[in-house]
Amino acid sequence: MNHLFATWRMDYIAVPKPEGCIFCDFPAERRDEERFILHRGAECFVILNLYPYNPGHMMVVPYRHTNVYESLTDGELADMSRLTAQALRVLKRAMAPEGFNVGINLGKTAGAGVDGHLHQHIVPRWNGDNNFMPVIADTRVVPEALRATYRKLKAEWDA
């Protein structure tokens, strides 16, 4: 049997799961670097996904706790759209992806990991970024540490 060592993953596995809503709690804590918050907009914020599909996987999240897309205000919709466009520009400059997946999973059945607070995913993609590991080993290999990705994207966002 072969072994794949990803010892850095223990940082995420061993952390106690929060009882509240991470998308409400993290911005309120004002620990942006520790919580991987890249940018705060007027109605939404941008945060890296703690369990990314690929390096640079980020989310645009309204501050208001809702899981009903059609309840978003015009301001929230505009800020979400504006921040998504900015995220795409930042990712293109910092990481040169060849494509993107952008979308929202509404409800647990649709794949929402945090189904009580909607959020839009932005996943950079490269040709060949998906390999056999998820299929035969139920394991996703992410080739860059989250903190390194954060520093790279934060510097580009603030430039």
Buried (B, 14 or more C-beta within 10 A) or exposed (E): EEEEEEEEEEEEEEEEEEEEEBBBEBBEEEEBEEBBBBBBBEBBBBBBBBEBBBBBBBBBBBBBEBBEEEEBEEEBBBBBEBBBEBBBEBBEEBBEBEEBEEEBBBEEEEEBEBBEBBBBBBBBBEEEBBEEEEEEEEEBEBEEEBBEBBEBBBEBBEE
